[in-house]
Amino acid sequence: MGMDLSEDVGVTSHQLVTMFEQEIVPALQSGEITADNQDMLAEIQESLNMEPEECESIFERTILKLAEDAVSDVEAEVLRGREENTTDVMRQIVRYAAFFGGDLDLTVEEPTAWSIYNIYEALDFSGEDAEAVEENKELMKVALGLMEPADDDDYEEEEE
């Protein structure tokens, strides 16, 4: 509409940040915004007339917080023996991990991490691309701290 929310309406920068988060959180959780499809993110940023650098910073913080919360939820369900309640949340963790090459800087005790990974690995991935499934399993391992993230330099050398 050509309106600047800060200047024309008096929305504070804190309120803009809150509005941005309120838009991106459900889209991240549902998978509307993914590492491969960030069109919606750009639309939200433009509609709020926010600086791309500020949005990127907020976006990264938000993903890390969502990932931390999701892992806590999965840990709680696993410790209670309710693995069947973890499927959707584990898929969210993998989506979040894809933004960072798996490195979400999470702290998970190794035995719990292996329990979570084993449950994830046992999910039904039939009908999904086998290569994507393997990449997602690797992302989950990295996210849980069971494996080091792939070094981009090593990857480039392997391709040569």
Residue pairs with C-beta under 8 A, 6 or more apart in sequence:
3 9
4 49
5 11
5 16
5 48
5 49
6 12
6 13
6 16
6 49
11 19
16 48
16 50
17 54
17 58
19 48
20 44
20 45
20 48
20 50
20 55
20 58
21 58
21 62
23 44
23 48
24 33
24 41
24 44
24 59
24 62
25 62
25 66
26 32
27 33
27 40
27 41
28 62
28 63
28 66
28 92
28 95
28 96
29 66
29 92
31 91
31 92
31 95
32 40
33 40
33 41
34 95
34 98
35 95
35 98
35 99
36 98
41 55
41 59
44 55
45 52
45 55
60 99
63 96
63 99
63 100
63 104
64 96
64 104
64 105
66 92
66 96
67 93
67 96
67 97
67 104
67 106
67 143
68 104
68 106
70 89
70 90
70 92
70 93
70 96
71 93
71 106
71 108
71 116
71 143
71 144
73 86
73 89
74 86
74 89
74 90
74 93
74 116
75 108
75 112
75 116
77 83
77 85
77 86
77 89
78 86
78 112
78 115
78 116
78 119
79 112
83 119
86 116
86 119
87 123
90 116
90 119
90 120
90 123
90 140
93 104
93 140
93 143
94 120
94 136
94 139
94 140
94 143
96 104
96 143
97 103
97 104
97 139
97 140
97 142
97 143
98 136
98 139
101 139
101 142
101 149
101 150
102 138
102 139
102 140
102 141
102 142
102 143
102 147
102 149
102 150
103 142
103 143
103 149
104 143
106 143
106 144
106 145
107 145
108 116
108 144
108 145
110 145
110 146
113 144
113 145
113 146
114 146
116 140
116 144
117 137
117 140
117 141
117 144
117 146
120 137
120 140
121 137
125 133
138 147
138 150
141 147
142 148
142 149
142 150
